[in-house]
Amino acid sequence: MPELADTFERLAGEGPDGFYSGELARDLSATVRDRGGRLTEADLRDYRVIRRRPVRARYRTREFVSNPPPSAGGLLIAYALRVLDALGTPRPAESAEAVAALAEVMREAQLARGSGFLSGLTRGGLPRRLLADDAVAAAARRSQERVREFRREPAGVPSTTHISVVDARGNAASLSASTGCGSGVIVPGTGIQMNNMLGEEDLNPGGREGSPGNRLTSMMAPSILLEDDRPRLVVGSAGSIRLRAAILQIIVNVVDHGLSVPEAIDAPRVHLEGSALQLEGGIASDVADKLEESGYEVVRWGGRNLYFGGASAVGLGADGTLEAAGDPRRGGAGAIVE
């Protein structure tokens, strides 16, 4: 992709102003507007980064730190972890009860996205209300009842790259970037592909018109799990709405089941999509049978699949040992540099 390489070299020399103003900004705007869009040079010139406090939630004896509103992904993972913390994690990890517990906290996260959720992301106060002890306890009671009875309820309203880095001193970075599914529109001469975020139902239900000045929500959830104020796990994932489930399960695998980072990423995953419980290949057939007999609408996959996300994670042990792994589902990789 020589044109994209040239653009990167140009930005390295000019800095961010080379993207938000000048010739490149004119090309970006012209490409969008020629196709009926509304992106203007003034929109790019007036854009400002907003630094926000991360969303935080306790899980077992650790602290989960992630992308805050108006992004939705980090908050919903934080909520699911808090509900699971109150619910407890059945063992062994591969049992039908453990899968059901994961499914039900995912259902609670879906239900949390009901009326007022999207507007609440921009108004403020939503994390405090959603992560409050009474709200979490009520969700845990509902989840416990469904797990005990294996009873289904209607669900709520229903390509990304992630990089995780940590060094031996505990400096950590968790970075997600996305073009959505990709628009297929390339800005001529630049190699830049425009995103299609406004066309994603999960982020923009019904294709609603955005109001000037409002920031689009996101499911991306670059996250860090702290242990004694030190990064224990740096994690994030691709996969649209499935990335929440991937991150949730990797944390549970490391914290509750004692898996290494590569094992936690490689382990088969589940995902609740509406009323359908998706089971990735590798989950035992007798577990799937039990869930199905208990009333779940089970969808069985034949093997590992990129549908279940594309995570990257690094871990830092208390003794300073490092682990790194990328998701084999999407050709990910991990490396440790001595």
LUMPA-544137 format. One line per 3 residues: number of its first residue (from 1); for each residue x, y, z of C-alpha. Coordinates in Angstrom, 2 decimals. Last residue first. Example, Ala and Ser with C-alpha at 12.3 -4.5 7.8 and 13.67 -1.06 7.14 Angstrom:
2) 13.67 -1.06 7.14  12.30 -4.50 7.80
//
This chain:
338) 14.15 -8.63 26.53  11.40 -8.13 23.98  8.27 -10.25 24.46
335) 6.05 -10.71 21.42  2.39 -11.49 20.78  0.60 -12.13 17.50
332) -2.88 -11.92 16.02  -3.94 -13.76 12.86  -7.61 -13.11 13.43
329) -8.82 -16.21 15.26  -5.27 -16.84 16.50  -5.77 -13.92 18.89
326) -2.56 -12.23 19.94  -0.53 -13.20 22.97  1.91 -11.71 25.46
323) 3.20 -12.80 28.85  5.68 -10.99 31.07  7.33 -12.03 34.34
320) 7.87 -9.19 36.80  7.40 -11.29 39.95  3.86 -9.95 40.46
317) 3.06 -11.04 36.92  2.57 -8.66 33.98  0.14 -9.80 31.31
314) -0.25 -8.80 27.70  -3.37 -9.02 25.61  -4.63 -8.96 22.04
311) -8.17 -9.97 21.17  -9.83 -10.75 17.86  -13.50 -11.39 18.42
308) -15.89 -14.33 18.50  -16.85 -13.99 14.82  -13.16 -14.63 14.03
305) -13.91 -18.35 14.39  -12.51 -21.27 16.37  -14.18 -24.54 15.40
302) -17.46 -26.17 14.33  -19.83 -23.61 15.81  -22.93 -24.65 17.74
299) -25.90 -22.28 18.05  -27.91 -22.89 21.21  -31.37 -21.46 21.84
296) -31.28 -22.03 25.59  -34.12 -23.96 27.16  -32.53 -26.35 29.64
293) -32.23 -29.10 27.06  -30.13 -26.77 24.92  -27.83 -25.88 27.81
290) -27.45 -29.57 28.68  -26.73 -30.52 25.06  -24.13 -27.75 24.69
287) -22.36 -29.03 27.81  -22.58 -32.60 26.48  -21.07 -31.40 23.17
284) -18.01 -29.99 24.90  -17.05 -26.41 24.03  -14.16 -26.56 21.57
281) -16.01 -24.91 18.69  -17.58 -21.64 19.75  -20.98 -21.61 21.42
278) -23.41 -18.87 20.34  -26.36 -18.48 22.71  -29.26 -17.12 20.65
275) -31.86 -14.89 22.33  -30.32 -11.64 21.13  -26.68 -12.57 20.50
272) -25.25 -14.15 23.66  -21.62 -14.99 23.03  -19.53 -17.95 24.14
269) -15.82 -18.47 23.87  -13.34 -21.32 23.38  -9.98 -20.81 25.18
266) -7.20 -19.36 22.99  -7.19 -15.93 24.63  -7.06 -17.25 28.18
263) -4.47 -19.88 27.24  -2.15 -17.26 25.72  -2.61 -15.01 28.81
260) -2.02 -17.84 31.27  -5.08 -19.39 32.86  -5.83 -19.09 36.58
257) -9.55 -19.85 36.31  -11.00 -16.87 38.13  -8.58 -14.06 37.29
254) -7.10 -15.14 33.95  -10.13 -16.89 32.46  -12.53 -14.27 33.86
251) -10.48 -11.47 32.28  -10.37 -13.31 28.93  -14.11 -13.96 29.19
248) -15.05 -10.29 29.66  -12.72 -9.16 26.87  -14.25 -11.62 24.39
245) -17.84 -10.88 25.47  -17.36 -7.15 24.98  -15.63 -7.76 21.64
242) -18.73 -9.51 20.33  -20.60 -6.21 19.87  -18.08 -5.12 17.20
239) -15.35 -7.79 16.95  -11.91 -6.38 17.70  -10.41 -6.80 21.12
236) -8.74 -5.24 24.12  -6.43 -6.25 26.93  -3.72 -5.13 29.35
233) -3.56 -7.52 32.32  -1.93 -7.23 35.73  -1.17 -3.50 35.51
230) -0.10 -2.24 38.95  -2.36 -0.41 41.40  -2.39 -3.47 43.72
227) -3.75 -5.51 40.80  -4.99 -3.43 37.89  -6.88 -4.74 34.85
224) -6.36 -2.49 31.83  -8.81 -1.90 29.00  -9.22 -0.81 25.39
221) -13.00 -1.02 24.97  -14.23 -0.39 21.43  -18.03 -0.53 21.40
218) -18.26 3.08 20.26  -20.48 6.14 20.71  -20.46 8.94 18.18
215) -19.58 12.36 19.50  -22.11 15.19 19.44  -21.02 18.61 18.14
212) -23.48 18.70 15.24  -26.41 16.32 15.84  -26.24 12.89 14.26
209) -28.97 11.74 11.90  -30.38 8.36 12.89  -29.42 5.26 10.92
206) -32.03 3.13 12.71  -29.71 2.38 15.58  -26.34 4.14 15.25
203) -23.69 2.23 17.18  -25.08 -1.31 16.97  -26.73 -0.62 13.63
200) -23.40 0.29 12.03  -23.93 2.69 9.13  -22.75 5.77 11.01
197) -19.52 3.91 11.73  -18.67 3.35 8.06  -14.98 4.29 8.14
194) -13.11 6.01 5.30  -10.15 4.15 3.79  -6.92 6.15 3.55
191) -4.51 5.06 0.78  -3.73 8.74 0.15  -3.81 9.30 -3.63
188) -7.57 9.06 -3.90  -9.43 8.85 -0.54  -10.53 5.22 -0.49
185) -14.23 4.38 -0.08  -14.80 0.68 0.66  -16.73 1.73 3.76
182) -14.82 -0.46 6.17  -16.48 -2.82 8.64  -15.86 -0.28 11.37
179) -12.75 1.69 10.35  -11.32 1.01 13.78  -8.64 1.76 16.34
176) -8.07 0.24 19.78  -5.11 1.06 22.05  -4.16 -0.22 25.51
173) -0.97 1.22 26.93  1.03 0.20 29.98  3.99 1.37 32.07
170) 4.48 -1.36 34.67  8.23 -1.11 35.02  8.75 -4.34 33.07
167) 6.92 -2.90 30.09  3.33 -3.21 28.94  1.70 -3.02 25.50
164) -1.70 -4.00 24.12  -2.65 -3.32 20.48  -6.16 -3.64 19.05
161) -7.37 -3.44 15.46  -11.01 -3.18 14.40  -12.53 -3.88 11.16
158) -29.62 -5.51 20.28  -32.11 -3.99 21.95  -32.53 -6.07 25.08
155) -32.89 -9.85 25.29  -36.12 -11.71 25.94  -35.78 -14.03 28.94
152) -34.48 -17.58 29.17  -34.80 -19.89 32.16  -31.95 -22.18 33.17
149) -33.70 -22.44 36.55  -30.68 -21.80 38.70  -28.97 -19.69 36.02
146) -32.15 -17.63 35.52  -32.57 -17.03 39.24  -28.92 -16.14 39.64
143) -29.07 -13.66 36.76  -32.07 -11.87 38.25  -30.42 -11.73 41.66
140) -27.15 -10.49 40.10  -29.02 -7.73 38.25  -30.64 -6.57 41.49
137) -27.28 -6.60 43.27  -25.66 -4.57 40.48  -28.38 -1.90 40.58
134) -28.21 -1.75 44.38  -24.41 -1.45 44.43  -24.30 1.35 41.85
131) -22.52 0.48 38.60  -25.41 1.55 36.33  -26.21 4.74 38.24
128) -22.62 5.96 38.64  -21.72 4.97 35.08  -24.78 6.84 33.72
125) -24.04 10.13 35.52  -23.35 12.12 32.37  -25.62 13.37 29.60
122) -23.70 11.86 26.67  -23.92 8.18 27.56  -27.36 8.73 29.04
119) -28.73 9.50 25.58  -27.61 6.07 24.41  -28.99 4.30 27.50
116) -32.36 6.08 27.67  -34.45 3.08 26.71  -32.58 -0.21 26.81
113) -28.85 -0.87 26.70  -28.91 -2.27 30.24  -30.86 -5.25 28.88
110) -27.88 -6.23 26.73  -25.52 -5.97 29.72  -27.96 -8.10 31.74
107) -27.96 -10.66 28.94  -24.15 -10.78 29.01  -24.43 -11.44 32.75
104) -26.80 -14.28 31.88  -24.59 -15.84 29.24  -21.56 -15.85 31.52
101) -23.54 -17.59 34.26  -24.91 -20.08 31.72  -21.41 -20.96 30.55
98) -20.31 -21.57 34.15  -23.38 -23.72 34.80  -22.84 -25.73 31.61
95) -19.34 -26.59 32.81  -16.18 -25.58 30.91  -14.89 -23.23 33.62
92) -15.23 -25.84 36.35  -16.57 -24.10 38.29  -19.32 -21.56 38.82
89) -18.26 -17.90 38.84  -19.80 -15.73 41.54  -22.97 -13.69 41.22
86) -21.70 -10.50 42.87  -18.48 -10.53 40.85  -20.46 -11.56 37.76
83) -22.66 -8.47 38.18  -19.58 -6.29 38.64  -17.90 -7.84 35.62
80) -20.99 -7.32 33.45  -21.21 -3.66 34.51  -17.53 -3.03 33.76
77) -17.98 -4.73 30.37  -20.97 -2.48 29.67  -19.06 0.65 30.70
74) -16.05 -0.23 28.55  -18.16 -0.88 25.46  -20.44 2.17 25.58
71) -18.19 5.03 24.45  -19.74 8.39 25.40  -18.77 7.30 27.95
68) -15.55 5.79 29.40  -12.91 3.45 27.87  -11.59 1.06 30.50
65) -10.19 0.36 33.98  -10.98 -2.91 35.82  -9.75 -3.02 39.40
62) -8.69 -6.25 41.07  -9.63 -8.03 44.30  -12.69 -9.77 42.81
59) -13.69 -7.33 40.09  -13.89 -3.67 41.11  -15.07 -1.19 38.48
56) -13.57 1.90 36.85  -14.64 4.01 33.85  -11.76 6.16 32.64
53) -11.61 9.92 33.29  -11.78 11.82 30.03  -9.38 13.66 27.73
50) -11.24 15.36 24.89  -9.43 15.64 21.56  -10.52 18.60 19.46
47) -12.00 18.82 15.96  -12.36 22.38 14.60  -10.09 21.90 11.56
44) -11.72 18.60 10.61  -15.26 19.93 10.78  -14.12 23.16 9.07
41) -12.78 21.13 6.13  -16.26 19.75 5.73  -17.74 16.27 6.17
38) -21.28 16.30 4.81  -21.65 13.26 2.58  -23.22 13.03 -0.88
35) -20.46 11.07 -2.59  -18.53 14.15 -3.74  -18.86 15.38 -0.17
32) -16.91 12.46 1.26  -14.05 12.62 -1.25  -13.90 16.42 -1.07
29) -13.66 16.41 2.71  -10.80 13.93 2.80  -8.91 15.65 -0.04
26) -9.25 19.07 1.60  -8.04 17.67 4.92  -5.02 16.15 3.16
23) -4.16 19.44 1.44  -4.20 21.64 4.51  -5.83 21.02 7.86
20) -6.72 18.21 10.24  -4.28 15.60 8.93  -1.14 17.69 8.52
17) -1.93 19.43 11.79  -1.40 16.06 13.47  2.37 16.10 12.83
14) 4.02 17.32 9.62  6.92 14.88 9.34  5.29 11.76 10.71
11) 2.10 12.77 8.91  3.92 12.79 5.57  5.59 9.47 6.22
8) 2.20 7.98 7.11  0.66 9.39 3.92  3.49 7.94 1.81
5) 2.91 4.53 3.39  -0.80 4.84 2.59  0.07 5.52 -1.06
2) 2.54 2.60 -1.13  0.00 0.00 0.00
//
